[in-house]
Amino acid sequence: MASNSSDDQLGKAEDVDMLAQLGYAQELKRNFSKFEVLGPSIASTLPFSIPAGPVGMVWGWFVASGLIFIVALAMADLGSAMPTAGGLYWWTHYFSAPAYRNPLSFLVGYSNTLGLVGGLCSIDYGFALMLISVVVIATDGTFAPSNGIVFCVFMGCVLSHGLVVTFASRYMGRLQTVFTIANLLLVAATFVVLPVGRREQRNKAAFIFGEMANLTGWPTGWVFFLSWLSPIWTIGGFDSCVHISEEAKNATIAVPYGILGSVGLCWVLGFLSQIVIASCMSQDLEHLLGSPFGQPMAQIYYDAVGKNGAIIMMTFLFLTQWLMGVSLLVAASRQAWAFSRDGALPFSTFFNHVSKRFGYIPLRAVWGCAILACVIGLLCLVNAAAASALFSLAVAGNNLSWFIPIFARIVWGREKFVPGQFYTGVLSVPIAIISCLFLFFSTLLAVMPYGGPDVNAETMNYTIVVSSAVWGGALAYYFIDARKWFTGPKITIDATQLTEEQEDKMARNGVVDVKHINVNSPGKDEKSVEV
């Protein structure tokens, strides 16, 4: 086996062996079980769907979530076959044609890193708004937070995540379980609180399932599509399971299990939640969007259970949001660490360090991502339109990162794909094609102005600016400089420890070319690895 005593302490032999076949030594400790990889994220993104009315909220969630589940199936196929922390850019390099693999892998790595950090920003910005809404409710609307206060709460949230990820590494799997349970309890509480509080004012089925609205300048049909951004953003963190795959036990099963479990739970529970919310909310949609509490969900709780009840429910909501942010920082730091391990990020030799003292975690990458999130979060200080780019940056960045490896697999890499323990069989390629079409369309949604085609500085969707800067900057960096030294994922496994079976699999999969070189020591054969 390609393992030593240190590897055995970090993970089981079969997991270490699987990672070795991808060319990597086991450096992170495998603390996550199958259930602990699972992490659904049900959050309040109603401002994206309320403008389309209940139809957008209920059916927009159902349709978009179903399409996201198809993307999850395509990702689960890849995640089971090749579970590595740098999954998306690794898969891109592996499946792409030789002429394109380096620039595409480089682009995906940067887009995914910035997309995950953008996701962390959007979650923690949502946390700041939710926490502040509790203060506004408690003061009966007399407290009016400035952008500076919002940013300070946001920054405090990010830094608290950094501390937790640093000092609670050995308990991170259990924290994922707490996060999952907290989400389920929040959904259950909402299912009880809203119908009881609004028992005399519930909306009829015709309103819940058939009332279409349009509070934008777009055509009504397009507003329905824009409502998809609510589930697209909410469920968009499911690739976190891929990035912690080198810390998951039995990763070839745990990763697809986590991906499909996260999306499946969000699809079903989110759909039911939207029905409950639509049945209990005010029919004055403009009032909900313009709530003095700053959050439509806060207004909905307030209307149902009054001041004290709303404070309790919103506190529960922002605590759940905080737990979600911890998961995103873990995922972002593992992606940044993996990309640094392959020498692609600036200061890679600094960020690819693994801290044994703090439990075999990429400590420097954790704090690098936290600091970068604070810098990107400065958009909060501009205006609400700039801050909303935090949400869409996560969508656009991750969509591109998911699209390219799936596309590369079906265009260039069908013959190279070797299924893992989870595989969708004959449906695998059709699933991948549908996934690519949906990801392309949802990226267009993410860059469109929400209010209508007539935009100004206050209503502009800055996602196109931020995303273009990330993608254009990454490609410019590659063709100007990185093309001279970036050759894709590196091999970190000690070649002298490879078994014949591992050599066979690595060579057959095209990961490396393994040669035997005779050395002077009698009766010994030394192995070297060439990329």
C-alpha positions in Angstrom: 0.0 0.0 0.0 1.1 3.6 -0.7 0.8 4.5 3.0 2.9 4.9 6.0 2.2 5.1 9.7 1.4 8.8 9.4 -1.1 8.1 6.6 -2.7 5.3 8.6 -3.3 7.8 11.4 -5.0 10.2 9.0 -7.3 7.8 7.3 -8.2 4.2 6.6 -6.0 2.3 4.1 -8.6 2.1 1.4 -9.1 5.9 1.4 -5.4 6.5 1.4 -5.1 4.1 -1.5 -7.8 5.8 -3.5 -6.1 9.2 -3.1 -2.8 7.7 -4.1 -4.3 6.5 -7.4 -5.0 10.2 -8.1 -1.4 11.1 -7.3 -1.8 12.6 -3.9 -0.4 11.7 -0.5 -2.9 11.8 2.5 -2.2 15.0 4.3 -5.5 16.0 5.9 -7.2 13.9 8.6 -10.4 12.1 7.7 -12.8 13.4 10.3 -16.1 13.3 8.4 -18.5 10.3 8.2 -21.1 9.9 5.5 -23.8 11.7 7.5 -21.3 14.5 8.5 -20.5 15.2 4.8 -24.2 15.8 4.3 -25.0 19.5 4.7 -28.3 21.0 3.4 -28.6 24.8 3.4 -32.1 26.1 3.6 -31.9 29.8 3.9 -34.1 32.8 3.4 -33.7 34.1 -0.2 -37.2 35.4 -0.6 -36.2 38.7 -2.3 -35.3 36.7 -5.4 -38.7 34.9 -5.6 -41.3 37.2 -4.1 -41.4 39.6 -7.1 -42.8 36.6 -9.1 -45.5 35.9 -6.5 -46.4 32.6 -5.0 -46.0 30.8 -8.4 -42.4 31.9 -8.5 -41.8 31.0 -4.9 -43.5 27.5 -5.0 -43.1 26.3 -8.6 -39.9 28.2 -9.2 -38.4 26.4 -6.3 -39.7 23.0 -7.4 -38.6 23.2 -11.1 -35.2 24.8 -10.4 -34.4 22.4 -7.6 -35.2 19.4 -9.8 -32.8 20.7 -12.4 -30.1 21.3 -9.7 -30.7 17.7 -8.6 -29.7 16.6 -12.2 -26.5 18.6 -11.9 -25.9 16.9 -8.5 -26.2 13.5 -10.2 -23.6 14.5 -12.7 -21.3 15.8 -9.9 -22.0 12.6 -7.9 -20.7 10.5 -10.8 -17.5 12.4 -10.9 -17.1 12.7 -7.1 -17.4 9.0 -6.6 -15.0 8.2 -9.3 -12.3 10.8 -8.3 -12.8 12.1 -4.8 -10.1 14.8 -4.3 -10.3 18.2 -2.6 -9.5 20.0 -5.8 -12.2 18.0 -7.6 -13.5 20.5 -10.1 -10.3 21.8 -11.6 -8.7 18.3 -11.2 -11.5 16.7 -13.2 -11.2 19.5 -15.8 -7.5 18.8 -16.3 -8.1 15.1 -16.4 -10.9 15.1 -19.0 -10.0 18.0 -21.3 -8.1 17.7 -24.6 -4.3 18.3 -24.2 -4.5 21.7 -25.9 -7.1 23.1 -23.5 -6.5 21.2 -20.2 -4.1 23.7 -18.6 -5.9 27.0 -19.2 -9.3 25.5 -18.5 -8.1 23.9 -15.3 -6.5 27.1 -14.2 -9.7 29.1 -15.0 -11.9 26.6 -13.1 -9.6 26.6 -10.1 -9.8 30.4 -9.7 -13.5 30.6 -10.5 -14.3 27.9 -7.9 -12.1 29.4 -5.3 -13.6 32.9 -5.7 -17.1 31.4 -6.1 -16.8 29.6 -2.7 -15.4 32.7 -1.0 -18.3 34.7 -2.6 -20.7 32.1 -1.2 -19.2 32.6 2.2 -19.6 36.4 1.8 -23.2 36.1 0.7 -24.1 33.8 3.6 -22.4 36.0 6.2 -24.0 39.1 4.7 -27.3 37.4 5.0 -26.4 36.6 8.6 -25.6 40.2 9.3 -29.0 41.4 7.8 -30.9 38.7 9.9 -29.1 39.6 13.1 -29.7 43.3 12.6 -33.4 42.7 11.7 -33.8 41.2 15.2 -32.4 44.5 16.7 -34.7 46.5 14.5 -37.7 44.4 15.6 -36.7 44.7 19.3 -36.4 48.5 19.1 -39.7 48.8 17.2 -38.0 50.1 14.1 -36.2 53.0 15.8 -32.8 51.5 15.1 -31.6 52.3 11.5 -28.4 50.5 10.7 -25.9 52.1 8.4 -23.9 50.2 5.8 -20.9 50.5 8.1 -22.7 48.7 10.9 -23.8 45.9 8.5 -20.2 45.5 7.4 -18.9 45.3 10.9 -21.4 42.6 11.8 -20.5 40.8 8.6 -16.7 41.0 9.3 -17.3 39.8 12.9 -19.2 36.8 11.6 -16.4 35.9 9.1 -13.7 36.1 11.8 -15.8 34.0 14.2 -15.9 31.3 11.5 -12.1 31.4 11.2 -11.7 30.9 14.9 -14.2 28.0 15.0 -12.6 26.2 12.0 -9.2 26.8 13.6 -9.8 25.5 17.1 -12.6 23.0 16.6 -11.1 21.0 13.7 -11.6 17.6 15.4 -15.2 18.4 16.0 -16.0 19.8 12.6 -17.8 16.6 11.5 -20.1 16.8 14.5 -20.7 20.5 13.8 -21.9 19.5 10.4 -24.4 17.2 12.1 -25.5 20.0 14.3 -25.9 22.2 11.2 -28.1 19.6 9.5 -30.3 19.1 12.6 -30.6 22.8 13.1 -31.9 23.2 9.5 -34.4 20.5 10.0 -35.6 22.0 13.3 -35.9 25.4 11.7 -38.1 23.9 9.0 -40.2 22.0 11.5 -40.6 25.1 13.7 -41.7 27.2 10.6 -44.2 24.5 9.7 -45.8 24.9 13.1 -45.4 28.6 13.9 -46.7 30.2 10.7 -49.9 28.1 10.3 -50.8 28.5 13.9 -50.0 32.2 14.0 -52.0 32.9 10.8 -54.8 30.3 11.3 -57.4 33.0 10.7 -55.7 34.6 7.7 -54.3 31.7 5.7 -54.3 32.1 1.9 -56.3 29.8 -0.3 -54.8 27.1 -2.7 -55.6 29.3 -5.7 -53.3 32.0 -4.4 -50.5 29.6 -3.2 -50.3 27.6 -6.4 -51.7 29.9 -9.1 -51.1 33.5 -8.2 -48.4 35.0 -10.5 -47.1 38.5 -9.8 -44.6 40.8 -11.5 -42.9 43.5 -9.4 -40.2 44.1 -12.0 -39.8 45.7 -15.4 -39.2 42.4 -17.0 -41.9 40.3 -18.9 -43.8 38.0 -16.5 -42.3 34.8 -18.0 -38.8 36.1 -17.4 -39.6 37.0 -13.8 -40.6 33.4 -13.2 -37.1 32.3 -14.4 -35.5 35.0 -12.1 -37.3 33.4 -9.2 -35.1 30.3 -9.8 -32.2 32.3 -8.2 -33.6 31.6 -4.8 -33.0 27.8 -4.9 -30.0 28.2 -7.2 -28.3 30.2 -4.5 -29.6 28.3 -1.5 -28.7 24.9 -2.8 -25.5 26.2 -4.5 -23.2 25.0 -1.7 -23.6 21.2 -2.4 -20.1 21.0 -3.9 -18.7 21.5 -0.4 -18.9 17.7 -0.2 -16.3 17.5 -3.0 -13.9 19.8 -1.3 -13.9 17.9 2.0 -13.5 14.5 0.2 -10.0 14.1 1.4 -11.3 14.4 5.0 -14.2 12.0 4.4 -14.2 8.3 5.4 -15.0 6.0 2.5 -15.1 9.0 0.2 -16.2 7.2 -2.9 -19.6 6.7 -1.2 -19.6 9.6 1.3 -19.1 12.3 -1.4 -22.0 11.3 -3.7 -24.2 10.6 -0.7 -23.5 14.1 0.7 -24.1 15.8 -2.7 -27.4 14.0 -3.4 -28.6 14.1 0.2 -28.0 17.9 0.5 -29.8 18.7 -2.8 -32.6 16.2 -2.2 -33.3 17.5 1.3 -33.3 21.1 0.1 -35.5 20.3 -2.9 -38.2 18.6 -0.8 -38.1 20.6 2.4 -37.6 23.9 0.5 -40.6 23.1 -1.6 -42.8 22.4 1.4 -41.4 25.5 3.2 -42.4 27.7 0.3 -45.9 26.3 0.3 -46.2 27.0 4.1 -44.8 30.5 3.6 -47.0 31.3 0.7 -50.1 30.1 2.6 -49.3 32.3 5.6 -47.7 35.5 4.2 -49.4 38.8 3.5 -50.7 39.2 0.0 -49.2 42.7 -0.1 -45.9 41.6 -1.7 -44.5 45.1 -2.0 -44.9 45.5 1.8 -43.0 42.3 2.3 -40.1 43.4 0.0 -40.0 46.9 1.6 -40.3 45.7 5.2 -38.9 48.1 7.7 -37.1 45.1 9.3 -35.0 44.7 6.2 -35.9 41.1 5.6 -39.2 39.7 4.1 -39.0 36.6 6.3 -38.8 38.8 9.5 -42.0 40.6 8.4 -43.7 37.2 7.7 -42.8 35.9 11.2 -43.8 39.3 12.7 -47.2 39.2 11.0 -47.8 35.6 12.2 -46.5 35.6 15.8 -45.8 39.2 16.8 -42.7 40.9 18.1 -41.4 38.3 20.5 -42.2 35.4 18.3 -40.4 37.0 15.4 -37.4 37.7 17.5 -37.2 34.1 18.5 -37.6 32.7 15.0 -35.2 35.2 13.4 -32.6 34.4 16.1 -33.0 30.7 15.2 -32.7 31.6 11.6 -29.5 33.7 11.9 -27.9 31.0 14.1 -28.6 28.4 11.4 -27.1 30.9 8.8 -24.0 31.2 11.0 -23.5 27.4 11.0 -23.9 27.4 7.2 -21.0 29.9 7.0 -18.7 27.6 8.9 -19.3 24.9 6.3 -18.6 27.3 3.5 -15.3 28.4 5.0 -14.2 24.8 5.4 -15.0 24.1 1.7 -13.4 27.3 0.4 -10.2 26.8 2.5 -9.9 23.2 1.2 -10.3 24.3 -2.4 -7.7 27.1 -1.9 -5.4 24.6 -0.2 -5.7 22.0 -3.0 -5.1 24.7 -5.6 -2.0 25.9 -3.7 -0.8 22.3 -3.4 -0.7 22.3 -7.2 1.2 25.6 -7.2 -1.5 27.7 -8.9 -2.4 30.4 -6.3 -0.1 33.3 -5.5 2.1 32.4 -2.4 1.2 28.7 -2.9 4.2 27.5 -0.9 2.8 29.5 2.0 -0.9 28.4 1.7 -0.3 24.7 0.9 1.0 24.2 4.5 -0.9 21.7 6.7 -1.0 22.4 10.4 -0.4 19.3 12.5 -0.7 21.3 15.7 -4.3 22.3 14.9 -5.4 18.8 13.8 -4.0 18.4 10.2 -6.0 21.3 8.7 -4.8 23.9 6.1 -4.7 26.7 8.7 -3.1 29.3 6.5 -5.7 28.7 3.7 -8.5 29.0 6.3 -7.4 32.5 7.3 -6.5 33.5 3.7 -10.0 32.8 2.6 -11.4 34.6 5.7 -9.4 37.7 5.0 -10.3 37.6 1.3 -14.0 37.4 2.3 -13.6 40.5 4.4 -12.1 42.3 1.5 -14.8 41.3 -1.0 -17.4 42.1 1.7 -16.4 45.8 1.4 -19.0 45.8 -1.3 -21.5 46.1 1.6 -20.3 49.6 2.1 -21.3 50.7 -1.5 -25.1 50.1 -1.7 -27.6 47.2 -1.7 -27.1 46.6 -5.4 -23.3 46.1 -5.0 -23.9 43.9 -1.9 -26.3 41.7 -3.9 -23.4 40.9 -6.2 -22.0 38.8 -3.4 -24.9 36.4 -3.9 -24.6 36.2 -7.7 -20.8 36.0 -7.6 -21.2 32.7 -5.8 -23.8 31.5 -8.4 -21.8 32.6 -11.5 -18.4 31.5 -10.2 -19.6 28.0 -9.1 -21.7 27.5 -12.2 -18.7 28.0 -14.5 -16.7 25.7 -12.2 -19.3 22.9 -12.4 -20.0 23.4 -16.1 -16.5 23.0 -17.5 -15.5 19.6 -16.0 -18.9 18.1 -16.8 -18.6 19.5 -20.4 -15.0 18.2 -20.7 -16.1 14.8 -19.6 -18.8 14.4 -22.3 -16.9 16.1 -25.1 -13.3 14.9 -24.7 -13.2 12.4 -21.8 -15.9 9.8 -22.3 -13.4 7.0 -22.8 -11.3 8.1 -19.8 -14.2 8.0 -17.3 -14.0 5.1 -15.0 -17.1 4.9 -12.7 -16.8 4.8 -9.0 -19.1 3.0 -6.5 -21.9 5.4 -7.4 -22.8 5.6 -11.1 -25.9 6.6 -13.0 -25.2 4.1 -15.8 -26.6 4.7 -19.3 -28.2 7.9 -18.1 -24.9 9.4 -17.1 -24.2 11.2 -20.4 -27.8 12.5 -20.9 -27.7 13.8 -17.3 -24.4 15.6 -18.0 -25.8 17.2 -21.1 -28.9 18.5 -19.3 -26.7 19.7 -16.5 -24.6 21.8 -18.9 -27.6 23.4 -20.5 -29.1 24.3 -17.1 -25.8 25.7 -15.8 -25.4 27.9 -18.9 -28.9 29.3 -18.5 -28.6 29.8 -14.7 -25.4 31.8 -15.2 -27.3 34.1 -17.5 -29.9 34.5 -14.8 -27.2 35.4 -12.3 -25.9 38.3 -14.3 -29.2 39.9 -15.3 -30.5 43.0 -13.4 -33.2 41.9 -11.1 -35.5 45.0 -11.4 -35.7 45.3 -15.1 -33.8 46.2 -18.2 -33.6 49.9 -17.3 -30.7 50.2 -14.9 -28.7 52.8 -13.0 -26.0 52.7 -10.4 -28.5 51.7 -7.7 -30.2 48.9 -9.7 -27.2 47.6 -11.7 -26.3 43.9 -11.2 -22.6 44.1 -10.6 -22.1 40.4 -10.9 -21.1 40.7 -14.6 -18.4 43.2 -13.6 -17.0 41.1 -10.7 -17.2 37.7 -12.5 -15.7 39.1 -15.7 -12.8 40.5 -13.6 -12.3 37.1 -12.0 -12.5 35.1 -15.2 -10.6 37.6 -17.4 -8.0 38.1 -14.7 -7.4 34.4 -14.3 -7.0 33.8 -18.1 -4.8 36.9 -18.5 -2.6 35.7 -15.6 -2.4 32.2 -17.3 -1.5 33.4 -20.8 0.9 36.1 -19.6 2.8 34.1 -17.0 1.3 30.9 -15.6 1.4 29.1 -18.9 5.2 29.0 -18.4 5.0 27.0 -15.2 1.4 25.7 -14.6 1.2 22.1 -15.8 -1.9 21.0 -13.9 -2.3 18.9 -10.8 1.0 17.8 -9.3 1.9 14.4 -7.9 2.6 14.5 -4.2 2.6 10.7 -3.5 6.0 9.2 -2.8 6.8 7.1 -5.8 8.8 4.5 -3.8 5.7 3.5 -2.0 3.5 2.8 -5.0 2.2 -0.7 -5.4 2.1 -2.4 -8.8 -1.7 -2.1 -8.8 -1.5 1.6 -8.1 1.0 2.1 -10.8 -1.3 0.2 -13.2 -4.3 2.3 -12.3 -2.4 5.6 -12.5 -0.9 4.8 -15.9 -4.2 3.4 -17.3 -6.0 6.5 -16.2 -3.4 8.8 -17.7 -2.6 10.4 -14.4 1.2 9.7 -14.6 3.7 7.6 -16.4 5.4 5.3 -13.8 8.9 3.9 -14.7 11.2 1.6 -12.9 14.8 2.7 -12.7 17.4 0.3 -11.5 19.7 1.7 -8.9 23.1 0.6 -7.6 21.6 -1.2 -4.5 21.7 -4.9 -5.3 18.3 -6.5 -5.6 16.4 -3.2 -5.3 14.3 -1.3 -7.8 13.7 2.4 -7.3 10.6 4.0 -8.7 10.2 7.5 -10.1 7.2 9.3 -11.4 6.9 11.5 -14.4 3.8 13.7 -15.0 
